[in-house]
Amino acid sequence: MSSGAAAGAAAAAAAQQLREEEEEMTRYSDAELQDGWEFKIVRSNTAAFKKTDVLRKVRDEEAQAGWVLLEKFDNSRLRFKRPLSARANDSTLIGYDPYRTHYGMAPLTFALIIVGGALLGTAAVIGLVALIVTLAK
Protein backbone atom coordinates (compact mmCIF):
# COMPACT_ATOMS: atom_id res chain seq x y z
CA MET A 1 0.00 0.00 0.00
CA SER A 2 1.41 3.40 -0.96
CA SER A 3 1.85 6.07 1.66
CA GLY A 4 -0.89 8.14 0.00
CA ALA A 5 -3.33 5.23 0.15
CA ALA A 6 -2.36 4.52 3.75
CA ALA A 7 -2.94 8.17 4.68
CA GLY A 8 -6.32 8.10 2.95
CA ALA A 9 -7.34 4.90 4.74
CA ALA A 10 -6.25 6.31 8.09
CA ALA A 11 -8.21 9.52 7.47
CA ALA A 12 -11.34 7.56 6.54
CA ALA A 13 -11.05 5.42 9.68
CA ALA A 14 -10.61 8.51 11.85
CA ALA A 15 -13.64 10.19 10.26
CA GLN A 16 -15.76 7.08 10.89
CA GLN A 17 -14.65 7.00 14.53
CA LEU A 18 -15.63 10.67 14.95
CA ARG A 19 -19.09 10.03 13.45
CA GLU A 20 -19.65 7.13 15.83
CA GLU A 21 -18.49 9.24 18.76
CA GLU A 22 -20.87 12.03 17.74
CA GLU A 23 -23.77 9.59 17.62
CA GLU A 24 -23.05 8.64 21.22
CA MET A 25 -22.58 12.25 22.35
CA THR A 26 -25.70 13.67 20.71
CA ARG A 27 -28.61 11.76 22.19
CA TYR A 28 -31.70 13.94 22.05
CA SER A 29 -34.64 13.61 24.39
CA ASP A 30 -38.16 13.12 23.04
CA ALA A 31 -39.04 16.55 24.44
CA GLU A 32 -36.26 18.22 22.45
CA LEU A 33 -37.35 16.54 19.25
CA GLN A 34 -41.06 17.10 19.78
CA ASP A 35 -40.74 20.72 20.89
CA GLY A 36 -39.65 21.83 17.43
CA TRP A 37 -35.86 22.01 17.66
CA GLU A 38 -33.32 21.12 14.99
CA PHE A 39 -29.67 20.37 15.58
CA LYS A 40 -26.44 20.41 13.65
CA ILE A 41 -22.72 19.93 14.11
CA VAL A 42 -20.24 22.30 12.48
CA ARG A 43 -16.85 20.71 11.79
CA SER A 44 -13.42 22.08 10.98
CA ASN A 45 -10.59 20.07 9.40
CA THR A 46 -8.16 21.76 11.71
CA ALA A 47 -8.35 22.75 15.36
CA ALA A 48 -9.79 26.12 14.30
CA PHE A 49 -12.18 26.35 17.26
CA LYS A 50 -9.26 26.38 19.67
CA LYS A 51 -8.86 30.07 18.86
CA THR A 52 -11.31 32.15 20.88
CA ASP A 53 -11.79 34.69 18.10
CA VAL A 54 -12.67 31.97 15.55
CA LEU A 55 -15.06 30.31 17.98
CA ARG A 56 -16.75 33.67 18.64
CA LYS A 57 -16.93 34.41 14.90
CA VAL A 58 -18.57 31.07 14.08
CA ARG A 59 -20.99 31.40 17.00
CA ASP A 60 -21.98 34.90 15.84
CA GLU A 61 -22.40 33.80 12.21
CA GLU A 62 -24.62 30.89 13.26
CA ALA A 63 -26.67 33.19 15.50
CA GLN A 64 -27.77 35.13 12.39
CA ALA A 65 -29.91 32.13 11.48
CA GLY A 66 -31.08 31.47 15.04
CA TRP A 67 -28.55 28.77 15.90
CA VAL A 68 -27.43 28.61 19.53
CA LEU A 69 -24.15 26.97 20.55
CA LEU A 70 -24.92 23.99 22.77
CA GLU A 71 -21.45 22.61 23.25
CA LYS A 72 -17.93 22.44 21.97
CA PHE A 73 -17.04 18.76 21.55
CA ASP A 74 -13.40 19.55 20.85
CA ASN A 75 -11.38 22.07 18.86
CA SER A 76 -12.84 20.75 15.59
CA ARG A 77 -16.55 20.22 16.36
CA LEU A 78 -19.35 22.44 17.65
CA ARG A 79 -22.99 21.47 18.24
CA PHE A 80 -25.82 23.95 17.67
CA LYS A 81 -29.61 23.95 17.97
CA ARG A 82 -32.37 26.29 16.85
CA PRO A 83 -36.15 26.36 16.89
CA LEU A 84 -37.79 25.16 13.69
CA SER A 85 -39.56 28.51 13.51
CA ALA A 86 -36.19 30.16 12.69
CA ARG A 87 -36.39 28.61 9.21
CA ALA A 88 -38.84 31.37 8.26
CA ASN A 89 -35.94 33.86 8.17
CA ASP A 90 -33.56 31.70 6.11
CA SER A 91 -34.51 33.36 2.83
CA THR A 92 -33.42 36.76 4.18
CA LEU A 93 -29.86 35.61 4.88
CA ILE A 94 -27.38 36.90 2.32
CA GLY A 95 -24.09 35.08 1.78
CA TYR A 96 -24.73 32.57 4.55
CA ASP A 97 -25.95 28.97 4.42
CA PRO A 98 -27.97 28.29 7.59
CA TYR A 99 -27.35 24.57 7.12
CA ARG A 100 -23.60 24.68 6.72
CA THR A 101 -21.87 21.93 8.61
CA HIS A 102 -18.31 22.84 7.80
CA TYR A 103 -16.04 25.76 8.63
CA GLY A 104 -12.80 26.52 6.78
CA MET A 105 -11.16 24.63 3.96
CA ALA A 106 -13.38 22.11 2.17
CA PRO A 107 -12.78 18.53 3.38
CA LEU A 108 -11.90 17.27 -0.12
CA THR A 109 -9.35 20.05 -0.63
CA PHE A 110 -7.82 19.31 2.76
CA ALA A 111 -7.61 15.56 1.98
CA LEU A 112 -6.01 16.22 -1.40
CA ILE A 113 -3.39 18.45 0.21
CA ILE A 114 -2.54 15.74 2.75
CA VAL A 115 -2.34 12.98 0.14
CA GLY A 116 -0.39 15.24 -2.23
CA GLY A 117 2.01 16.14 0.56
CA ALA A 118 2.52 12.47 1.39
CA LEU A 119 3.16 11.63 -2.25
CA LEU A 120 5.53 14.56 -2.71
CA GLY A 121 7.29 13.59 0.49
CA THR A 122 7.78 10.06 -0.83
CA ALA A 123 9.02 11.39 -4.18
CA ALA A 124 11.43 13.74 -2.41
CA VAL A 125 12.87 10.88 -0.35
CA ILE A 126 13.29 8.71 -3.45
CA GLY A 127 14.95 11.61 -5.28
CA LEU A 128 17.30 12.24 -2.36
CA VAL A 129 18.27 8.55 -2.21
CA ALA A 130 18.88 8.54 -5.97
CA LEU A 131 21.05 11.65 -5.64
CA ILE A 132 23.08 10.10 -2.81
CA VAL A 133 23.57 6.89 -4.78
CA THR A 134 24.63 8.85 -7.85
CA LEU A 135 27.08 11.00 -5.91
CA ALA A 136 28.48 7.98 -4.07
CA LYS A 137 29.61 6.36 -7.35
Secondary structure as a PSIPRED ss2 file (coil, helix, strand):
# PSIPRED VFORMAT (PSIPRED V4.0)

   1 M C   1.000  0.000  0.000
   2 S C   1.000  0.000  0.000
   3 S H   0.000  1.000  0.000
   4 G H   0.000  1.000  0.000
   5 A H   0.000  1.000  0.000
   6 A H   0.000  1.000  0.000
   7 A H   0.000  1.000  0.000
   8 G H   0.000  1.000  0.000
   9 A H   0.000  1.000  0.000
  10 A H   0.000  1.000  0.000
  11 A H   0.000  1.000  0.000
  12 A H   0.000  1.000  0.000
  13 A H   0.000  1.000  0.000
  14 A H   0.000  1.000  0.000
  15 A H   0.000  1.000  0.000
  16 Q H   0.000  1.000  0.000
  17 Q H   0.000  1.000  0.000
  18 L H   0.000  1.000  0.000
  19 R H   0.000  1.000  0.000
  20 E H   0.000  1.000  0.000
  21 E H   0.000  1.000  0.000
  22 E H   0.000  1.000  0.000
  23 E H   0.000  1.000  0.000
  24 E H   0.000  1.000  0.000
  25 M H   0.000  1.000  0.000
  26 T C   1.000  0.000  0.000
  27 R C   1.000  0.000  0.000
  28 Y C   1.000  0.000  0.000
  29 S C   1.000  0.000  0.000
  30 D H   0.000  1.000  0.000
  31 A H   0.000  1.000  0.000
  32 E H   0.000  1.000  0.000
  33 L H   0.000  1.000  0.000
  34 Q H   0.000  1.000  0.000
  35 D C   1.000  0.000  0.000
  36 G C   1.000  0.000  0.000
  37 W E   0.000  0.000  1.000
  38 E E   0.000  0.000  1.000
  39 F E   0.000  0.000  1.000
  40 K E   0.000  0.000  1.000
  41 I E   0.000  0.000  1.000
  42 V E   0.000  0.000  1.000
  43 R E   0.000  0.000  1.000
  44 S E   0.000  0.000  1.000
  45 N C   1.000  0.000  0.000
  46 T C   1.000  0.000  0.000
  47 A C   1.000  0.000  0.000
  48 A H   0.000  1.000  0.000
  49 F H   0.000  1.000  0.000
  50 K H   0.000  1.000  0.000
  51 K C   1.000  0.000  0.000
  52 T H   0.000  1.000  0.000
  53 D H   0.000  1.000  0.000
  54 V H   0.000  1.000  0.000
  55 L H   0.000  1.000  0.000
  56 R H   0.000  1.000  0.000
  57 K H   0.000  1.000  0.000
  58 V H   0.000  1.000  0.000
  59 R H   0.000  1.000  0.000
  60 D H   0.000  1.000  0.000
  61 E H   0.000  1.000  0.000
  62 E H   0.000  1.000  0.000
  63 A H   0.000  1.000  0.000
  64 Q C   1.000  0.000  0.000
  65 A C   1.000  0.000  0.000
  66 G C   1.000  0.000  0.000
  67 W C   1.000  0.000  0.000
  68 V E   0.000  0.000  1.000
  69 L E   0.000  0.000  1.000
  70 L E   0.000  0.000  1.000
  71 E E   0.000  0.000  1.000
  72 K E   0.000  0.000  1.000
  73 F E   0.000  0.000  1.000
  74 D E   0.000  0.000  1.000
  75 N C   1.000  0.000  0.000
  76 S C   1.000  0.000  0.000
  77 R E   0.000  0.000  1.000
  78 L E   0.000  0.000  1.000
  79 R E   0.000  0.000  1.000
  80 F E   0.000  0.000  1.000
  81 K E   0.000  0.000  1.000
  82 R E   0.000  0.000  1.000
  83 P E   0.000  0.000  1.000
  84 L H   0.000  1.000  0.000
  85 S H   0.000  1.000  0.000
  86 A H   0.000  1.000  0.000
  87 R H   0.000  1.000  0.000
  88 A H   0.000  1.000  0.000
  89 N H   0.000  1.000  0.000
  90 D H   0.000  1.000  0.000
  91 S H   0.000  1.000  0.000
  92 T H   0.000  1.000  0.000
  93 L C   1.000  0.000  0.000
  94 I C   1.000  0.000  0.000
  95 G C   1.000  0.000  0.000
  96 Y C   1.000  0.000  0.000
  97 D C   1.000  0.000  0.000
  98 P C   1.000  0.000  0.000
  99 Y C   1.000  0.000  0.000
 100 R C   1.000  0.000  0.000
 101 T C   1.000  0.000  0.000
 102 H E   0.000  0.000  1.000
 103 Y E   0.000  0.000  1.000
 104 G C   1.000  0.000  0.000
 105 M C   1.000  0.000  0.000
 106 A C   1.000  0.000  0.000
 107 P H   0.000  1.000  0.000
 108 L H   0.000  1.000  0.000
 109 T H   0.000  1.000  0.000
 110 F H   0.000  1.000  0.000
 111 A H   0.000  1.000  0.000
 112 L H   0.000  1.000  0.000
 113 I H   0.000  1.000  0.000
 114 I H   0.000  1.000  0.000
 115 V H   0.000  1.000  0.000
 116 G H   0.000  1.000  0.000
 117 G H   0.000  1.000  0.000
 118 A H   0.000  1.000  0.000
 119 L H   0.000  1.000  0.000
 120 L H   0.000  1.000  0.000
 121 G H   0.000  1.000  0.000
 122 T H   0.000  1.000  0.000
 123 A H   0.000  1.000  0.000
 124 A H   0.000  1.000  0.000
 125 V H   0.000  1.000  0.000
 126 I H   0.000  1.000  0.000
 127 G H   0.000  1.000  0.000
 128 L H   0.000  1.000  0.000
 129 V H   0.000  1.000  0.000
 130 A H   0.000  1.000  0.000
 131 L H   0.000  1.000  0.000
 132 I H   0.000  1.000  0.000
 133 V H   0.000  1.000  0.000
 134 T H   0.000  1.000  0.000
 135 L H   0.000  1.000  0.000
 136 A H   0.000  1.000  0.000
 137 K C   1.000  0.000  0.000
